[in-house]
Amino acid sequence: MEDKDRTLKVKEVAEFLSLHYTKVYQLIASGQLKAIDISTKKNKPSAGKHRPNWRIPNSYLSEFVESRRNNGW
């Protein structure tokens, strides 16, 4: 996690944390892991149902890992 500006896909985070990617989605949904929705359709009314396209900046992942270390993960 050297480059703080780099963003990771959900599957990359899952691999890094040794979790299934659905668990990463759960962590995002619960607010435990911060993420950014980069979907281009989220603000277009004609686009239909919004499907998030999550990216997790290295800085957010570092915060998450540090919080887990401090709480005995």
Secondary structure in CASP SS format (residue, H / E / C, confidence):
PFRMAT SS
TARGET T0000
AUTHOR 0000-0000-0000
METHOD secondary structure of the structure
MODEL  1
M C 1.00
E C 1.00
D C 1.00
K C 1.00
D C 1.00
R C 1.00
T E 1.00
L E 1.00
K E 1.00
V H 1.00
K H 1.00
E H 1.00
V H 1.00
A H 1.00
E H 1.00
F H 1.00
L H 1.00
S C 1.00
L C 1.00
H C 1.00
Y H 1.00
T H 1.00
K H 1.00
V H 1.00
Y H 1.00
Q H 1.00
L H 1.00
I H 1.00
A H 1.00
S H 1.00
G C 1.00
Q C 1.00
L C 1.00
K C 1.00
A C 1.00
I E 1.00
D E 1.00
I C 1.00
S C 1.00
T C 1.00
K C 1.00
K C 1.00
N C 1.00
K C 1.00
P H 1.00
S H 1.00
A H 1.00
G C 1.00
K C 1.00
H C 1.00
R C 1.00
P C 1.00
N C 1.00
W E 1.00
R E 1.00
I E 1.00
P E 1.00
N H 1.00
S H 1.00
Y H 1.00
L H 1.00
S H 1.00
E H 1.00
F H 1.00
V H 1.00
E H 1.00
S H 1.00
R H 1.00
R H 1.00
N H 1.00
N C 1.00
G C 1.00
W C 1.00
END
